[in-house]
Amino acid sequence: MKILIVDDSSKNIQFVANTLVEHELSFAISGEKALEMIHVEKFDLVLLDVIMNGIDGYTTCESLRKVEDYLNVPVIFLTAKTESEHIDKVFDVGGQDYISKPFNTKALKSKVDTFLRLKKYDDLYGSKQTI
């Protein structure tokens, strides 16, 4: 299964990539680049930073949810913003979960594996509900 990591920090991308080496990974350093990539390649999960140069993660997620092939693709936000209004916004724009920065590698692996299993189940059994 394919994961798209979207973050404007190469350090964060490298950390996530090193944590998820067993997965097929692609990277985007901006929300704009991520939105270009989803029209070329199909991803099973998106890890999305909130604060980025250009369009932020919230806007990126809202735009991603307008693409039919991405209605059921899980989006996990990577964020240093843990105040309740920011967490609420993660879910309001179509995210399924969030991981606080700095990352805990076990939490990252566990959440990624869980959402990939759910996505695989959804793909196999054809759920028509959006996530």
Residue pairs with C-beta under 8 A, 6 or more apart in sequence:
1 23
1 24
1 44
1 45
1 116
1 119
1 120
2 23
2 24
2 25
2 26
2 41
2 42
2 43
2 44
2 45
3 20
3 23
3 24
3 25
3 26
3 43
3 44
3 45
3 46
3 47
3 112
3 116
4 25
4 26
4 27
4 28
4 34
4 37
4 38
4 41
4 43
4 45
4 46
4 47
5 13
5 16
5 17
5 25
5 26
5 27
5 28
5 47
6 27
6 28
6 29
6 30
6 31
6 33
6 34
6 46
6 47
6 48
6 49
6 52
6 57
6 60
7 13
7 16
7 27
7 29
7 47
7 48
7 49
7 52
7 78
8 29
8 30
8 49
8 52
8 53
8 54
9 49
10 29
12 49
12 78
12 101
13 27
13 29
15 103
16 47
16 78
16 103
16 108
17 25
17 27
19 103
19 105
19 108
19 109
20 108
20 109
20 112
23 112
23 116
26 37
26 41
26 43
28 34
28 37
30 52
30 53
30 54
30 55
31 48
31 52
31 54
31 55
31 56
31 57
31 59
31 60
31 63
32 54
32 55
34 46
34 48
34 60
34 64
35 60
35 63
35 64
37 43
38 64
38 67
38 69
38 70
39 67
42 69
43 73
44 73
44 74
44 116
44 119
44 120
45 73
45 74
45 75
45 76
45 112
45 115
45 116
45 119
46 61
46 64
46 70
46 73
46 74
46 75
46 76
47 76
47 78
47 99
47 112
48 57
48 60
48 61
48 75
48 76
48 77
48 78
48 95
49 57
49 77
49 78
49 79
50 56
50 57
50 58
50 77
50 78
50 79
50 80
50 81
50 86
50 90
51 57
51 79
51 80
51 81
52 60
55 63
57 77
57 78
57 79
58 89
58 90
58 93
59 93
61 75
61 77
61 93
61 94
61 95
62 93
62 94
64 70
64 73
64 75
64 94
65 71
65 93
65 94
71 130
71 131
72 119
72 122
72 127
72 129
72 130
72 131
73 119
73 131
74 96
74 97
74 115
74 116
74 118
74 119
74 131
75 94
75 95
75 96
76 95
76 96
76 97
76 98
76 99
76 111
76 112
76 115
77 90
77 95
77 97
77 98
77 99
78 98
78 99
78 101
78 103
79 86
79 90
79 98
79 99
79 100
79 101
80 100
80 101
81 87
82 100
87 98
90 97
90 98
94 131
96 115
96 131
97 111
97 115
99 107
99 108
99 111
121 127
122 131
